[in-house]
Amino acid sequence: MKILVVFTGGTIGCVRKGEVLSPDNEQKYMLTQMYLDRYGDVDFDTAEPYTVLSENLEGCHMNRLADCLQSYDLNSYDGIVVTHGTDTLQYTSAFLAYIFDGLNVPIVLVSANYPLDDSRSNGFENFVGAIDFIKSGSGNGAFVSYKNADLPVTIHRASRLIAHSAYSDELHSIFDESCGKIQNGLFVKNTRYKALKSGFAFDESVRLSDNSNVLKISATVGMQYPEITENVKAVLLEGFHSGTLNTDGKALNDFCQKAKAMNIPVFLTGACKGFYYESKLKFDGLNITVLPPASPIAMYIKLWLLPKSEFDKAFLPCAEDF
């Protein structure tokens, strides 16, 4: 079994110095050494395209990670593990899901809620879970291995992760439909999990621009919408939990009229078909286009990757979408 481990930083590669967590050059190798000491049945190669606390992640980092991975003959490995911080894990995982949709081996991202030398850390369990999943030969493309408190390690499809809840380090897939779990070292598939056939696939050479130029806005009560500038290529609205917006409010109406006048498309994520409040019936009049059910962060990454001329592809499911 041969696995490429790519280190990028995050809590899983940090040490505590007083009250501060900082990346450490030696800490990252603790993962592979711990695994070899306990199991010893894997040949690891390692790479490190950058080291960053994940809250400082930029598009250039994700591009550098893709470049690093593509510099290797990935099909010569049984799988790839990418270590990452938890704060922006969903962004990098969605990016890798789209870029490596056609890869014949799995890429599994792992992170940690605490540094590895903290007894509360789930980092090593997440890493072992990733390798167990790779050994199972149960999937190609990008995944995430993560253990929530008091639960087995869960294997998520990389582009189906939703944002963390405030003050929580737990990780969840859209509709809580993960690929499966690791139990006693074996991958057990979730029978309710559904994989879609791709309507299109990104070229593996596509990269993120320096700035997304996607204005992402979450619905709140009494909100004031921001000004739209000419560099905005799309607006992505994230509605309330039922996919609704205050369509009676003057603020949204004025905002959508200005976007239409500037030829800037407005997309809505978080809405599902088959259940409509009266407020949803006004979306067409506001020129709001409802995206298919998918992770809002993944839709943000997809719009970032797509040129404006190809936004129609945002409605075509990738195998990575829900």
Buried (B, 14 or more C-beta within 10 A) or exposed (E): EEBBBBBBBBBBBBBEEEEEBEBBEEBBBBBBEBBEEEEEEBEBBBBBBEBBBBEEBEBEBBBBBBEBBEEBEBEEBBBBBBBBBBBBBBBBBBBBBBBBBEBEBBBBBBBBBBBBEBEEBBBBBBBBBBBBBBBBEBBBBBBBBBBBEEEBBBBBBBBBBBBBEEEEBBBBBBEEBBBBBBEEEEBBBBEEBEEEEBEBBBEBEBBBEEEBBBBBBEBEEEBEBEEBEEEBBBBBBBBBEEBBBBBEBEEBBEBBEEBBEEEBBBBBBBBEEEEBEEBBEBBEEBEBBBBBBBBBBBBBBBBBBBEEEEBEBBEEBBBBBB
